[in-house]
Structure formats: C-alpha cells, structure tokens
C-alpha cells in the first residue's frame, strides 16, 4: 500500500487539472444540447431523405439487374435445350452410322 501513495501524490495535480477542465464541458453540454436538438433533428431528417433517395436508386439498379438475369436465364435455357437436341441428334447419327458400317463389314 505504501508503494501507491507516491504515485497518487504525483498524479493528483494532473487529475485535478483534468477534472477542472472536464466538468465545465459536461455542464455546458446540457445547456447546449437543448439548442442543438432542432439542428440535430434537421440533420437527421436530411440524412433520412438522402437515404431514401439512395435506396430508391439501389432498388432501380436491383430491378434492372434482376431483369438482365431473367433474360440471361431464358437465353441459357434455350441454348441448353438446343445443345441437348443436337447431342441427341449426334447420338442417333452415330448409332445409324455404326449400324451401316456393321452391315457393310458383316455380310
């Protein structure tokens, strides 16, 4: 306990200086906050309006992106069906050519 006494004696003048500087700031804040409330409300209303505009812009961009994705999905589906038909046709042609070549080779 005796070790802390010199430390407290050294820090006490600085703590007192900080307290005298900080206490008026806290008391002034109450008076100033009453005047600042309308300003803060106005700033918040402007921020909300700005956020609403930004959200409308983002919603428009999202709608465009979803339309583009829907178009690409439709296109990919058509291409997939076309590829499936072409591969089925290739299998039919391969089986037919195998049949023809077997009929030629095996009398």
C-alpha positions, 0 to 999 in steps of 0.5 A: 500500500505504501508503494501507491501513495507516491504515485497518487501524490504525483498524479493528483495535480494532473487529475485535478487539472483534468477534472477542472477542465472536464466538468465545465464541458459536461455542464455546458453540454446540457445547456447546449444540447437543448439548442442543438436538438432542432439542428440535430433533428434537421440533420437527421431528417436530411440524412433520412431523405438522402437515404431514401433517395439512395435506396430508391436508386439501389432498388432501380439498379436491383430491378434492372439487374434482376431483369438482365438475369431473367433474360440471361436465364431464358437465353441459357435455357434455350441454348441448353435445350438446343445443345441437348437436341443436337447431342441427341441428334449426334447420338442417333447419327452415330448409332445409324452410322455404326449400324451401316458400317456393321452391315457393310463389314458383316455380310 
